[in-house]
């Protein structure tokens, strides 16, 4: 079963957040709704959404502060949804790292199109040209399908969990390069995550049981002892 893209909705007006959540759920997205900047930063770190819909007029802080904080450690796509319609507001948000800016009120079709574009842009501006062209990373019998959120071995779904998929997908983006433990943890679980490698090692052991013919002699993901992991380069 395809893993749904997860959208974090940061909006303090309940009627608007309910409306957006209903639209997205109907169109095949998982949604999380928070109503403050502090909640948003916590949920971003703990739930690793695929995209953030960010209102700027939050009760505890300006949404720009949330955006700046996220951009210190992540390229996670952010679409600003705001009643602020002046050109300078848009310029400031985009200069600060927003992927797009949508002015309230907006149409359902436009909202969905902006979300699709932001997610697609993020997935097609990856270091790997192979991924950019096909949406897939292929190395031997291993295929990472970034559009379907699946890892295949010999054409069969390896049935990875969400966290296992995210680890493999991240390594695939940087195939051939060593990714440190801290980098992987920070990218997947945020800057406030514990830098304890144990959860990473447990996930990696499970991944290797699912994708490697002989987990003790891996063909795809290699351990750089004391440093991190490296994905075999693509074909």
N, C-alpha and C positions, 0 to 999 in steps of 0.2 A: 504493500500500500504506500502511495506517495506521501511523504511527510509534508504537511502544509507549512507555508511560510507564516511566520509569527510576527504580528505587527503590534508594537507597543503604542497605545494611544495616550498621549499626555494632554489632557484637556480637563479643566476644572468645571465647565458647565455640563451638568449631567445630561441635559436634553441633547446636546451636541454629541457628547461621547457615546451616548446610547444609539443615536442615529448612525454615527460612523461605524460603530461596532456591528450593528445590524447589517449594514451594507457589506462590510468586509466578510462577516461570517457567511452571509448568503452567497458570496462569491468565492468561497473556498479558502479563506484565511482563518488562522487562529488569532484571537485578539486578547490583549491584556490592557486594562484601563487603569490609569492612575490619575490623580487630581492635583499633584504638587510636584515641584522640581525635585525635592528630596526623595520622594517615592520613586520618581522616574530614574534617578541615578542608582538607587538600590536595585530596582527591577532590571535595569540594563546590565548591571554587573552579575546578577544572579540568574537571569532567564535568557540571556543572549538572543534578543529578538533579531529578526532578519531586516526589520525596518522600523524607524520611529516616526510617528506623526506627532509633531511638536507644536503646541500652542505657545505663544510668547507671553501672554498675559496670565501668568500663574500666581497663586495667592502668596507663595513664600519666596519666590525669586523670579527674576526675568528669565524667560525661556532661553535667551541668548547665553546666560550663564550655564545652563544645561548643555547647550550646543558646544560651548568652549570646553567644558569639562570632558565631554565625550571625545572631542577631536584631539585631546591630549594623548589618547591611547588607542583610538579605534577609527576605522574608515566605514563603520556601520552607516548605511544610508539613512539620511534624515530629511524628511519633507516637512517644512514649516507650514502650518495651517493657521493663519492669523487674520484678525480683522484689521490689522495695520496695513494700510494700502498705499502709503507713500513710497515713492521710488527708493528713497534712501533707506527705508526699513528693509526693503528687499535686497538692496546692494549690501547692506551691513550683514544680513543673515547669510547671503551667498559667499561673501568674503570671509565669513567666520567658518565656513565649511558646510553649510546646508547644501544638499543636492538639488533642492527645488523649493519653490515658495508658492503657496496656493492661498489666494485671498478669499476670506469668507464674505458672502455666501458662495458656495461652489456647487457644481452639478455632480451627480453620482458618477457619470461616465468619465468626467474629467479627473475626479479623485482617483478612480481605479486606474486610469491611464497613467497618471503621474506616479502612482505606486509601482506599477509594472515597469515603467521606464527607469525609475531609480534603482530597483532591484536588478534589472537587466544590465544597467550601466555598471553597477558595482561588480557584477559577475563577468562582465566582458572587458574589464580593464584590469585584469589580473596579470601577474608576471608571465604566465604561460601563454604563448601565442596559440597553442593547440586548444586551450580552453576558450580563448576569445573567439576562435573560429567556429568551434563545434559545440561548445557548452559541455565538453567532456574532456577528461584526462585519461589517457590510455597508456598502460605500460604492461607489456606481456598480456596475460589473461585478466589483468586488473583494469576495470573501467570505473571511473568516478563520474557519474552523471549529475552535474550541478543543477540542471533544471528539474530533475525528478528527485533530487536528494537521495540518491541510491548509490551503493557500491556493488559492482557486479564482479563475480569471479567466473570466468568461462561462460559468461552470458547469464549466469544465475545470480539472483539477488542474495547478497551475503547476509542480509537481515541484521544490519547493525542497528544499535540503539541510536537515539538522537545524539548523545554525547560522543559515541564512537564514530558516527558519521562526521560530526563536526571536526574531530581530530584528524581523520583521514583526509577530509576535504581541505583543511588548512595545509596539511603537509603536501597535498597534491598541487596546491597553488604555487608552492615554493620548491617543487621537485628538484632534487640534486643539491639543495642547500641544507645545511644543518640548522634546524630550528631549536633553540635552547628550551629547556623545560620552562623557564620563567616566561619566555616569549609566548609559548603555547598557552600556558595557564592564563596569562594576561589577555591574550586575544580572545580566548573562549569564555573566560569567567570574569573578566574585568580587573581593574587595577586594585580592587580591594580584596581579591581572592587570596586565600592563604597560599604561600609559595611552597606548599607541601607536595612533593612529587609523587606521593603514594597513590593518590587518586588517578594520576596520569598513568602510572605503571599498571594499576589494576585494569584500567580501560585498555591499555595497549596489549596486555596479556589476552584479554577477551577478543580484541581486534585480530590479533595474530592467529588465534584458534579458528577464526571465521574466514580469514583470507589467505593464510599461508598453508601450503601443503605440509610443511614441517616447521612448526612454530619455533623450534630450537635453532633452525637455520633459515631465517627469513629471506625471501626473495624481493620483497617490496619495501618494507619499512625497516631501516637499520638503526640500531642503537649506537650512538656515539657516547661511550661510557663517561659518565660524569658531566655531560654537556647537554644532550638532547636526542632528537631523532631526525632522520633524513629519509625522504621518500626517493625511491629509485627514479631516475629520469624517465620521461615519457618516450614512446617510440617515435 
